[in-house]
Amino acid sequence: MDAPNELNALADEHLTAARTSPHGRSAHLLLRQEPLRQTVIALTSGSSLDEHNAPPAASLQVLRGSVRLTAASGDRELAAGQLYPIPQERHGLLALEDAVVLLTAVND
C-alpha cells in the first residue's frame, strides 16, 4: 500500500475508533524518528484535546472535517486540506465536525 492510501486507511480506522470511544477520540503514532514525531488524531464532532503545552516546533494538517485550534493569541478554524503551524503557547483542539488531523512535532 502506498503512503497516501495508508494515511487514508489510518484516518478511516481511527475515525471509526473515535466514534466508539467514550472520549470521542483515537490516535496513532505514525512516525517516530527523534526528534520528529507524526501522529494521526481522530476526533468526533464536539470532542476536544484539552489545553496543553506546545512542542518546540509543530504543525497541524487537517485530513478530514474541520477543527478549531484554540490559543491565547486567537483561535483558528481549519478545514480539510489546510496546514497550519501550531503557536508556541498553550493550545487546545476542538472538532467542529468529525475530523482527522496529522500532527507533526519536533521535540527536544
PyMOL commands that set and color helices and strands:
alter all, ss='L'
color gray80, all
select helices_A, chain A and resi 3-20
alter helices_A, ss='H'
color red, helices_A
select strands_A, chain A and resi 25-33+36-43+48-52+57-64+66-71+76-79+83-85+91-95+99-106
alter strands_A, ss='S'
color yellow, strands_A
deselect
rebuild
show_as cartoon
